[in-house]
Amino acid sequence: MDEDYFLAVSGKPLTYYDTFSYGIQSCFLARCRSSDGHPCKQFLLKSRTIFQKVLIKANFTTRHVYPFALDSDVRLTNRKNWSFDGKSQITYENLNKKSSLTFFGLHGRLYDVDKLLKNF
């Protein structure tokens, strides 16, 4: 493996343009490039790295947890290659041995934490 991947965990609200704040919890693997001394500064859309298996488990404080799996060129990963237990675990197994993951993980939404930061 000669490409950088990062395992990221976040529970910090996500703010868009100082207008909206969304309650987010995430745990994911991402193809990234470090730059200017900052790890994982650029998310990349292509990869040559082939993972055989990936398992991600996380503890969420919400029941609203959503899986995601993307291959190179922002293609949805074949549904046969991954499974989600509906709560806290996503598993990937590369059945065709050709797919290269770029993003893979779980995204939790804390809807009760969402708020409007600016009135229109």
C-alpha positions in Angstrom: 0.0 0.0 0.0 1.6 3.2 -1.1 -1.4 5.6 -0.6 -2.6 7.4 2.5 -5.8 6.4 4.2 -7.1 7.8 7.5 -9.5 6.5 10.0 -11.5 9.4 11.2 -13.8 9.7 14.2 -15.9 12.8 14.9 -18.7 13.9 17.2 -18.5 17.6 16.7 -21.5 19.5 15.2 -21.0 20.4 11.5 -21.6 24.0 10.6 -22.4 25.3 7.1 -21.5 28.9 6.2 -22.3 30.0 9.8 -26.0 29.4 8.9 -26.9 25.9 10.0 -25.4 23.5 12.5 -26.0 19.8 12.2 -25.6 17.1 14.9 -23.1 14.6 13.5 -21.2 11.6 14.7 -19.0 9.8 12.2 -16.5 6.9 12.0 -15.0 6.3 8.6 -12.0 5.3 6.5 -11.0 7.8 3.8 -8.5 8.1 1.0 -6.8 11.4 1.8 -3.6 13.4 1.1 -1.8 15.3 3.8 -0.7 18.8 2.9 1.1 21.8 4.6 1.6 19.7 7.8 -2.1 18.9 8.1 -3.1 15.2 8.0 -5.9 14.3 5.6 -6.3 17.8 4.2 -7.5 16.7 0.7 -10.1 14.0 0.1 -9.2 12.1 -3.1 -11.6 10.4 -5.5 -9.3 7.8 -6.9 -7.3 4.9 -5.4 -5.2 1.9 -6.5 -5.3 0.2 -3.1 -7.4 -2.9 -2.9 -8.7 -3.8 0.5 -9.7 -7.5 1.0 -11.7 -6.9 4.2 -12.6 -3.9 6.3 -14.7 -3.9 9.6 -15.7 -0.7 11.3 -17.5 -0.7 14.7 -18.5 2.5 16.5 -20.6 3.6 19.5 -23.2 6.1 18.7 -25.5 8.1 21.0 -28.3 8.1 18.3 -30.3 5.4 16.6 -30.1 7.3 13.3 -26.9 5.7 11.9 -26.3 5.5 8.1 -23.7 3.4 6.2 -21.8 4.6 3.2 -19.3 2.9 0.8 -17.7 4.5 -2.2 -15.2 3.2 -4.7 -12.8 5.2 -6.9 -14.4 7.8 -9.2 -17.2 8.2 -6.6 -18.9 5.0 -7.6 -21.2 3.3 -5.1 -19.6 0.1 -3.8 -21.4 -3.0 -5.0 -24.0 -3.8 -2.4 -22.9 -7.4 -2.4 -19.5 -6.3 -1.0 -20.7 -4.8 2.2 -23.2 -5.3 5.0 -24.6 -3.1 7.8 -26.0 -4.5 11.1 -28.4 -1.5 11.4 -26.8 -0.1 14.5 -23.1 0.2 14.8 -21.1 -2.1 12.5 -20.3 -2.1 8.8 -18.3 -4.8 7.1 -16.7 -4.9 3.6 -15.4 -7.9 1.8 -14.0 -7.4 -1.7 -15.6 -10.2 -3.7 -14.4 -9.2 -7.2 -10.9 -8.3 -6.0 -10.9 -5.2 -8.3 -12.7 -2.5 -6.3 -10.8 0.2 -4.5 -12.5 1.9 -1.6 -12.1 5.7 -1.2 -14.7 6.3 1.6 -16.3 3.7 3.9 -18.0 4.1 7.2 -20.9 5.1 9.4 -22.6 8.4 9.8 -24.8 9.2 12.8 -27.3 12.0 12.9 -28.4 13.7 16.1 -31.4 15.5 14.7 -32.3 17.1 18.0 -29.0 19.0 18.0 -29.6 20.7 14.6 -30.1 24.4 14.8 -30.4 27.5 12.7 -27.6 29.9 13.4 -28.8 32.9 11.3 -32.3 34.1 10.6 -33.2 34.9 7.0 
